[in-house]
Amino acid sequence: MNRTPRTPAAAHPRLALVGRDRQTTDGPGVPPTRPGHGEEYTGSAPAPPHGARAPAGPPEPEAALRAELHERTADLQRLKAEYDNYRKRVHRDRQAVAEIAVANVLTRLLPVLDALTEATDRDGVTGGFRPVADALETELGALGLQSVAVPGAPFDPTLHKAVGCTRSDAVAVPVCSAVLRQGYRVGDQLLRAAEVVVTVPSG
């Protein structure tokens, strides 16, 4: 007995797993439904509350460059001011050291000037010694050496040392009537006070 061959049944299509329907368009005041695992979210982002500011975005490149330029300019100005102060301080220190060195040398030469002055008063500097004495005085003056006492000048206790005193009606203020030993200074630095005789008003 012949059997009629069975026709194979048509294959049923595979059913896709469909999740529950969700609202894709946000309703008023209703937040969008979060997507499930592996699903793509197609809803819109929630709007910020009324009156709230949106978060600030990154600063503009031009504003950032301008701020950095201002900061670098301030650094350069501060560095320049520090360098100027350092340069002025070094200049003052060098000048002070030079003045001290000159003052020390001139102080050691004061006895030579005293001997030269005494010889000149006695007419002892003659002939070939006169040009030497003049050259010495000129060079010492070029180094800044200055005398501080002149007969008839007002008496100054910061520059003069009184070793004698006389009275006279011819003066209204104390004056140096005679210079017994000359005093010297370099700039504002007094090397030696002058020894003088002071004449004061009578009465």
Wavefront OBJ file of the C-alpha trace (Angstrom):
o trace
v 0.000 0.000 0.000
v 1.385 3.201 -1.177
v 1.458 6.165 1.245
v 0.897 9.610 -0.014
v 3.906 11.624 0.829
v 3.260 14.432 3.375
v 3.885 17.894 2.264
v 6.066 19.639 4.772
v 4.263 22.414 6.615
v 5.259 25.932 5.828
v 7.655 27.348 8.327
v 6.078 29.865 10.624
v 7.865 33.204 10.812
v 9.753 33.840 14.053
v 7.949 36.228 16.308
v 9.938 39.226 17.407
v 9.793 40.118 21.068
v 7.929 43.341 21.217
v 8.081 45.291 24.418
v 5.243 47.188 25.797
v 4.318 50.292 23.950
v 5.793 53.479 25.372
v 5.001 57.063 24.694
v 7.568 58.626 22.364
v 6.208 62.111 22.514
v 6.464 63.759 25.858
v 3.257 65.030 27.147
v 2.998 68.221 29.175
v 4.834 67.693 32.425
v 5.426 63.975 31.737
v 9.096 62.966 31.482
v 10.014 60.617 28.681
v 10.234 56.924 29.436
v 13.813 55.746 29.921
v 14.841 53.183 27.286
v 15.258 49.617 28.230
v 18.495 47.677 28.140
v 19.908 47.674 24.613
v 17.260 50.012 23.266
v 17.883 53.426 21.735
v 16.286 56.452 23.341
v 14.470 58.657 20.852
v 12.671 61.029 23.223
v 13.611 64.706 23.744
v 15.640 65.948 26.721
v 13.673 67.418 29.636
v 13.381 71.188 29.567
v 14.914 73.107 32.468
v 12.510 74.405 35.114
v 10.962 77.785 34.499
v 13.305 80.608 35.603
v 16.414 78.382 35.875
v 19.555 79.292 33.913
v 20.971 76.919 31.414
v 24.467 75.653 32.312
v 27.202 77.923 30.969
v 29.136 76.535 28.067
v 32.918 76.517 27.734
v 34.554 79.996 27.571
v 35.113 81.458 24.169
v 38.669 81.056 22.830
v 39.047 84.820 22.342
v 38.141 85.575 25.970
v 40.551 82.911 27.235
v 43.380 84.304 25.106
v 42.642 87.824 26.313
v 42.761 86.726 29.954
v 46.034 84.844 29.411
v 47.540 87.876 27.627
v 46.553 90.138 30.535
v 48.151 87.723 33.012
v 51.396 87.464 31.031
v 51.559 91.251 30.656
v 51.195 91.705 34.419
v 53.981 89.144 34.982
v 56.305 90.983 32.596
v 55.583 94.342 34.226
v 56.277 92.915 37.682
v 59.518 91.308 36.450
v 60.641 94.583 34.845
v 59.972 96.525 38.062
v 61.981 94.004 40.087
v 64.884 94.205 37.631
v 64.857 98.032 37.688
v 64.968 98.033 41.485
v 67.805 95.498 41.471
v 69.784 97.553 38.935
v 69.353 100.748 40.968
v 70.364 98.981 44.174
v 73.502 97.568 42.544
v 74.390 101.024 41.196
v 74.015 102.573 44.649
v 76.109 99.837 46.240
v 78.892 100.228 43.682
v 78.872 103.991 44.100
v 79.042 103.680 47.888
v 81.973 101.236 47.657
v 83.823 103.575 45.286
v 83.261 106.576 47.583
v 84.514 104.632 50.596
v 87.645 103.550 48.716
v 88.390 107.127 47.593
v 87.757 108.456 51.100
v 90.164 105.937 52.594
v 92.934 106.888 50.155
v 92.422 110.622 50.638
v 92.384 110.264 54.405
v 95.856 108.690 54.233
v 97.046 111.638 52.117
v 95.875 114.372 54.529
v 99.236 114.451 56.408
v 100.943 115.039 53.049
v 98.621 117.974 52.376
v 99.322 119.372 55.853
v 103.069 119.215 55.215
v 102.617 120.816 51.795
v 100.482 123.628 53.247
v 103.023 124.318 55.987
v 105.886 124.394 53.485
v 103.899 126.740 51.256
v 103.269 129.141 54.155
v 107.012 129.237 54.802
v 107.853 129.701 51.117
v 109.466 126.297 51.148
v 107.820 125.099 47.938
v 109.894 126.658 45.181
v 111.569 125.722 41.948
v 110.690 122.281 40.629
v 108.567 121.413 43.673
v 105.910 123.969 42.837
v 104.565 122.183 39.733
v 104.498 118.918 41.692
v 102.501 120.486 44.512
v 100.070 122.092 42.082
v 99.560 118.825 40.215
v 98.905 116.982 43.494
v 96.261 119.485 44.565
v 94.622 119.341 41.145
v 94.398 115.532 41.112
v 93.041 115.379 44.665
v 90.414 117.943 43.726
v 89.433 115.798 40.736
v 88.791 112.933 43.161
v 86.308 115.116 45.036
v 88.457 116.407 47.897
v 87.207 119.767 49.183
v 88.360 122.031 52.000
v 85.733 123.031 54.567
v 87.143 126.153 56.277
v 87.718 129.683 55.004
v 88.679 132.628 57.236
v 85.643 134.845 57.752
v 83.096 132.102 56.995
v 80.313 131.398 59.524
v 81.234 128.836 62.155
v 79.630 125.435 61.518
v 80.041 122.940 64.373
v 79.461 120.039 61.964
v 82.519 121.061 59.901
v 84.670 123.085 62.249
v 86.384 122.375 65.559
v 86.888 125.453 67.718
v 90.307 125.474 69.398
v 90.220 129.155 70.377
v 87.693 131.936 70.867
v 87.760 135.730 70.725
v 85.120 138.440 71.005
v 84.499 141.348 68.727
v 81.863 143.994 68.074
v 82.561 143.689 64.351
v 80.704 140.385 63.966
v 77.036 139.618 64.438
v 77.377 135.824 64.375
v 80.220 133.452 65.253
v 82.752 133.269 62.419
v 86.014 131.454 61.725
v 88.613 134.174 62.236
v 91.609 131.883 61.617
v 92.150 128.366 60.244
v 94.840 126.530 62.172
v 94.488 123.232 60.346
v 92.358 122.740 57.258
v 89.525 120.215 57.204
v 88.429 118.160 54.201
v 85.444 116.249 52.913
v 84.452 114.101 49.944
v 80.906 114.723 48.885
v 78.810 114.570 52.042
v 81.422 112.559 53.965
v 83.599 114.578 56.317
v 87.146 113.261 56.414
v 88.422 115.649 59.053
v 86.997 118.708 60.783
v 88.907 121.943 60.446
v 90.567 123.395 63.544
v 89.681 127.100 63.744
v 89.643 130.101 65.999
v 86.103 131.394 66.455
v 85.217 135.049 66.893
v 81.874 135.698 68.589
v 79.913 138.910 69.106
v 80.709 140.901 72.277
v 78.197 141.067 75.089
l 1 2 3 4 5 6 7 8 9 10 11 12 13 14 15 16 17 18 19 20 21 22 23 24 25 26 27 28 29 30 31 32 33 34 35 36 37 38 39 40 41 42 43 44 45 46 47 48 49 50 51 52 53 54 55 56 57 58 59 60 61 62 63 64 65 66 67 68 69 70 71 72 73 74 75 76 77 78 79 80 81 82 83 84 85 86 87 88 89 90 91 92 93 94 95 96 97 98 99 100 101 102 103 104 105 106 107 108 109 110 111 112 113 114 115 116 117 118 119 120 121 122 123 124 125 126 127 128 129 130 131 132 133 134 135 136 137 138 139 140 141 142 143 144 145 146 147 148 149 150 151 152 153 154 155 156 157 158 159 160 161 162 163 164 165 166 167 168 169 170 171 172 173 174 175 176 177 178 179 180 181 182 183 184 185 186 187 188 189 190 191 192 193 194 195 196 197 198 199 200 201 202 203
